[in-house]
Amino acid sequence: MMRLDARLLAAFFAIYVVWGSTYLAIRVAVETIPPLATAGLRHLFAGAILFVWARGLHARITATEWRASLVVALLFFLIGHGTLHWAEQIVPSGVAALLMATEPLWIALLMPSRGASRWSLRMIGGLAAGLIGVAFLVPPEAFNAGSQQVWGSSAILVGAMSWALGVRYSATAPLPRDPFVRASTTLLCGAALLLATSAATGEFGRVDVGAISGRSFLGLAYLIVFGSVVAFSAYIWLLERCSATLVATHTYVNPVIAVLLGWVFASEPLTIRVALATGLILSAVLLLKSESTRQDAEAGQAVYGQPARATAGD
């Protein structure tokens, strides 16, 4: 029986509450810092801290491992986090968190478990609940021509789909074996991709350092220290002591925390539509996670709840 102690409770607090709060921190950071630059700087500093902490300078990281890290970084960070940071200029942070929580839907749609010979009623029900929940998140008036809400929501869904592809690729990719070295190499590759794209799109040319607000700076610092370093380290620590299925329960809690924090601190609307969408999407995640666990157990496979991420916030 797992023994509860202060360290265990603190670690679960980090992956439940701290990761859930990163969506609001992203919204605050991108108010006056360009979104791709925000994501790039976040991953650069967090990756460097973890690389030094993991003594990556003394690790033998092969060219093959760096190439695999670059592919994961492309899927997780450039597309996954790049679209999220850009969209949070438009989409409320709570809605963004709920849309990112559709990642298991994309995994089920694009890459069903190898142990599944057919779709079960549980999987079909989870997909249906998730898709209806996504539909509830975007009000009818948002579908007017050129609506920014539609573009922003679509970008986040593309990011969630990219993250799902990254989950499958990273499961078999030749990444560094040490989890902290693996995290640092993907974060550093992600930072390089994001900052290069930021420069190529002209973001750097539009940066006015004097116009960056103190709250945006604090938001970025929070993402680096708490969102990426503290919460991710807690996640890795928990995976060594608890089942991956238990650790993966943060995917049910993060969107709820994000919705509540957005409502309390950013005056984001907490409407009946958002409440219904929250229930439907979380039900979908629960159904799909439990079905994936059952199929993997039947196939005799090890269950890995969530990939190592800096975000999840992700």
N, C-alpha and C positions, 0 to 999 in steps of 0.2 A: 504494500500500500504506500502511495506516494505521501511523503511527509511534508506538511506545509510549514514553511519557515519564512522569515522576513525577506530573504533573498528571492525566494520563489514568488512570493506575492509582489515584490517590487518588479520582478521581471515580467510577470503577467500584466501588471499595471502599465509597463512600458509598451508592450505590444498591443494592448487593448486601447488605452487612453492616449498615449503619446502618438502612436501611429494614426489613430483616429483624428487627432488634432492637427496633423500636418496639412490637411486639406485647407483649413482656415489659414494656417501659416503661409501656404502657397498663395492664397488669394491676397493676403496682406503684402507679401514680398513683391508680387507682380504689379502692384499699384503704381510703383515708380521705377522698378527695375525691369528691363525687357525680359519676357518669359524664358527664352532659350538661354540667355545669359544667366538668369536666376538658377535654372536647372543645372547648367554647366558648372557654375561656381560652387553650387551645393555639392555636386558629385566630385569635383576636383579636390576640395578641402577634405571632405569625408573620406575619399579614396586615399588621399595622402596620409591622413591620420591612421587609418586602418592598416595601410601598407607598412608604415613605420612600426606600429604596434605589433603587427604579425611578423615583424622582422623579415619582410619581403625582400629587403636588400640582400639577405643571406640565403634566400630561397633560390633554387634552380628552376626558373620559369622558362620553359622552352618556347621556341617560336610557334609551335603548334598550339600551345596553351594560350599564347597571346592572341593568335588568330581566332581561336574559339571564344575567348573573352570579348573580342571585338564584335563577333556575330551576336553574342548575348547582349552586349551593350547597345547594338543597333536596335534589337527588338525590344529590350526592356526600357532603355533610357532615352535614346534619340526619338524613337517613335512613341513608346509607351508614356514616358514622362514628358517628352517634348510637347506632345499634343495636350496632355493634361495641364501643364503650366500655361500654355497658350490659351486654352479654353477657359481657364478660371478667370480670365479677364472679362468673360461674358457670362459664364454659367455659375450659379451659386455653389459654394464649396460643398454643401450637403448633397446637392444633386450630383455634383461631380463624383463624390465618393460612392453614391449609389450606382452610378453608371459604370465606374471602375469595378464595382463588385460583381458585374456580369461576366467577369473573366471565366468562371466555371462553365457558363453557358457556351462560350466560344470553344472551350476545350471539348465539351460534349458534342458540339455541332461539327467541329473541324477534325477532331482527333479522338474518336471514341476509344475507350480502354481496349487493350488487346485481348482481354479476357471476355469481352462482350460479343456474343454471336448475334444478338438482336437488341433493339431498344426496349427497355422495360417500361411498364406503366409509370414507375417512379421517375425515370428519366424524362419521359414525355411530359409528365405533370410538372416537373421542375422547369423544363424549357418553356412550357406554356406560361407558367406563373412569372418567370423572369421576363419574357417578352412583353407580357401584358403590363408588368411593373414598369418597364422602360417606356412603354407608350403613355402610362399615366404621368411620367415625369415631365413630359413636354406638353404643355397646354395647347388646345386647338388653335388659339390665336397665334401661337409661335410658328405655325406653318404658312404664314403669309410670305409672299415672295421676298427673298433676301433676308429672312429672319436670322438674326445672329444666334439666337438660341438653338436653332436647328443645326447651324454650322458648328457651333461649339459642342453640342451634344454628340453630333456625328463624329467629331474629331476625337472625343473621349472614347467612344465605342471602338473606333479604329485602334486607339491606343490599347484598349483592353484586349482586342483581338490579337494585336502584336505581342502583348504580354503572354497570351495563351500559347502562341507559337514559340515564344522564348522558353516557356515552361517545358514543352516537349523537347526542344532542342537541347536545353541545358541538362536534361536528365541523362543524356548519353554522350554529351560533348566532351572532348578531351581537355577539361578545365583543370587548373591546379587542384591537388587533392586537399590541401589545407583549406578549411572553409573561410578563414579570414583573409588568406592570400587570394583565394578565389573571388571573394567579395571585392577586395581592393583592386584587383586587375580589371574586373568588369566596370567598377565605378570610374577608374581612371580612363579606361577606353571610352566610356559613356561621356565623360567630361570633355575629352578631346573631340568627339563627334559633335556634341552639342555646341561647344564654343566655336568650332570651325563653321558649323551651320549658321550660328549667330552672326559671325563675321561675314559669311557669304551673303546673307540676306540683308545686310546693312544695319543690323541692330546696334553694333558697336558705334557706328557713326551717329546714331540717334541718342546715345547715352549722354545725359547731362549729370555729371557726378553731383553737382551742387543742388540738383533738383530731387535727388534721392532722399526720401523722407526717413526720419529716424525709425518709424514703425516698420517700413519696408526692410531696413537694414536689420532690425531685430527679428523680423520674420525669416530672413535668410539665415541669420545666425542660429535661430531655433531649428530650422530645417537641417543645418549642418550638424550641430551638436546633438540635439535630442532626436530628430527624425531619422538621421542616418547612422550616427555613431552609437548613441545610447540604445535606441530601440532595436537596431539591427544586432548589436552585440548581445542584448538580452534574448533576442530570437535564437541566435546561434547557441547560446548557453542553455536555453530551454530545450532545444532539440537534442542535446546531449543527455538530458535528464528526464524528459517526458516523451510520451508518444507523439509522433508527428500529427496524428489526428487531433489530439488535445491542443497542441500548439496552434493548429490551423483554425481553431475556433475564433481567433482574432478577426477572421474575415466576416464573421457574423456581427461582431461588436463595432469594428471601425466605422462602418457607415452610420450607425446609430449615434455614435459619439460625434461624428462630423456634422450630422444634421442638427443635433442639439446645440453644439458650439456655434454653428452658423446662425442659428435662431437667436441664441442668447447674446453673442458678442458682435454679430454683423447684421442683425435685424433681417436675416433672410427669412422669407415667408415659410411658415410651417402650416401648410394647408392640408385639407382632407386628401387631396390628390397625392401630396408628398407622403402623408402617413400611409395611404393605401399602397403606394409604390414601394415604400420601405418594407412593409409587411410581405408583399408579394416577392420582392427581390431576395429578401433574407430567407423566405421559405424556399425559393428556388435554389439558393446556394446550399441550404441544409439538405434538400432532397438530392441534389446532384453530388454533393460531397459524400453522403451516406451511400448512394448507389455506386459511386466510384470505389469507395472502401470495400463494399460487398463484392464487386467484380474483381478487384485486385486480390482480395482474400481467396476467392474461388480459384483464381488463376495461380495462386501461390506466389504472388508478387509482393514485394515490400511496398508499403504505402508511404508516400512522401507528400505531406499535406500542402506545403507552399514552397516556392523557390526562395532562396535567399534574396531579399530585396531591400532597397534603400527607401521605400515608400511608401508600399506597398503604400507610398504613398503614396506611394505610395509613397 
